Amino acid sequence: MVDIFKVFLTHQLQLARSRKTLRVHRDNLRVLGGHLIRLWHERPHLRKRGILRMLLEAIGDDGGPIVYPTLTEADQRSFDSTCRLLHRFTTLG
């Protein structure tokens, strides 16, 4: 999971994103990673699927999952934006 996130963030860096934007994406990926890890612990059968498949099932063109603890509306929009970018990056690239 870390490798996928690292490649994604490196790509965003190459696109000359601002430091603030990169920090926001990093923080949102941390939330997504925590959510996926929580799912693995709650549902051990998901571990057999592989990280990429599980990641793509969690995110989509419409954004990311609703995570716990719940985010503010603005934070959820930001999180969804990062998830949409990550989804496009992993499916197209």
Secondary structure per residue as TSV (DSSP state, phi and psi in degrees):
chain	resnum	aa	ss	phi	psi
A	1	M	-	360.0	-43.9
A	2	V	H	-61.1	-39.2
A	3	D	H	-62.0	-42.0
A	4	I	H	-64.1	-46.0
A	5	F	H	-63.8	-39.0
A	6	K	H	-64.1	-44.4
A	7	V	H	-63.9	-41.1
A	8	F	H	-61.7	-47.5
A	9	L	H	-66.1	-36.3
A	10	T	H	-63.1	-40.5
A	11	H	H	-62.3	-43.3
A	12	Q	H	-63.0	-37.1
A	13	L	H	-64.2	-40.9
A	14	Q	H	-66.5	-24.2
A	15	L	T	-82.2	5.7
A	16	A	T	62.4	40.5
A	17	R	-	-68.4	153.5
A	18	S	-	-70.1	161.1
A	19	R	H	-58.7	-40.3
A	20	K	H	-63.3	-44.7
A	21	T	H	-62.4	-42.4
A	22	L	H	-63.4	-39.8
A	23	R	H	-65.2	-40.5
A	24	V	H	-62.9	-46.3
A	25	H	H	-61.6	-43.0
A	26	R	H	-59.4	-46.3
A	27	D	H	-64.1	-39.9
A	28	N	H	-67.1	-36.1
A	29	L	H	-67.2	-33.8
A	30	R	H	-63.2	-41.4
A	31	V	H	-64.4	-44.9
A	32	L	H	-62.5	-44.8
A	33	G	H	-60.5	-42.6
A	34	G	H	-62.0	-39.1
A	35	H	H	-63.8	-45.0
A	36	L	H	-65.5	-40.9
A	37	I	H	-63.7	-41.1
A	38	R	H	-60.8	-41.9
A	39	L	H	-62.5	-41.1
A	40	W	H	-60.0	-39.2
A	41	H	H	-73.7	-34.6
A	42	E	H	-78.5	-31.5
A	43	R	-	-132.1	81.1
A	44	P	G	-55.9	-26.1
A	45	H	G	-64.0	-20.0
A	46	L	G	-69.9	-21.0
A	47	R	G	-62.5	-25.8
A	48	K	G	-72.2	-18.2
A	49	R	G	-74.6	-26.3
A	50	G	-	92.4	150.6
A	51	I	H	-67.3	-42.2
A	52	L	H	-63.8	-44.9
A	53	R	H	-62.7	-44.3
A	54	M	H	-65.3	-39.2
A	55	L	H	-61.9	-47.2
A	56	L	H	-67.9	-26.9
A	57	E	H	-74.5	-27.3
A	58	A	H	-82.9	-31.1
A	59	I	-	-116.2	164.9
A	60	G	B	-163.3	-170.5
A	61	D	T	-61.7	-24.2
A	62	D	T	-93.6	-3.2
A	63	G	B	124.9	-155.8
A	64	G	-	-107.7	-179.1
A	65	P	-	-74.9	164.2
A	66	I	-	-79.5	122.5
A	67	V	-	-105.1	162.2
A	68	Y	S	-115.1	134.0
A	69	P	S	-69.2	150.6
A	70	T	-	-61.8	147.3
A	71	L	-	-94.4	160.2
A	72	T	-	-67.2	165.9
A	73	E	H	-60.1	-42.5
A	74	A	H	-66.2	-41.5
A	75	D	H	-66.6	-36.9
A	76	Q	H	-65.5	-39.8
A	77	R	H	-61.9	-43.7
A	78	S	H	-62.9	-44.8
A	79	F	H	-60.8	-44.5
A	80	D	H	-61.5	-39.6
A	81	S	H	-61.8	-45.9
A	82	T	H	-62.7	-42.6
A	83	C	H	-63.9	-38.7
A	84	R	H	-63.4	-44.5
A	85	L	H	-61.8	-43.9
A	86	L	H	-64.5	-38.8
A	87	H	H	-62.9	-47.5
A	88	R	H	-61.4	-41.4
A	89	F	H	-63.3	-43.3
A	90	T	H	-78.0	-26.0
A	91	T	H	-91.2	-27.6
A	92	L	H	-97.7	-28.7
A	93	G	-	-109.6	360.0
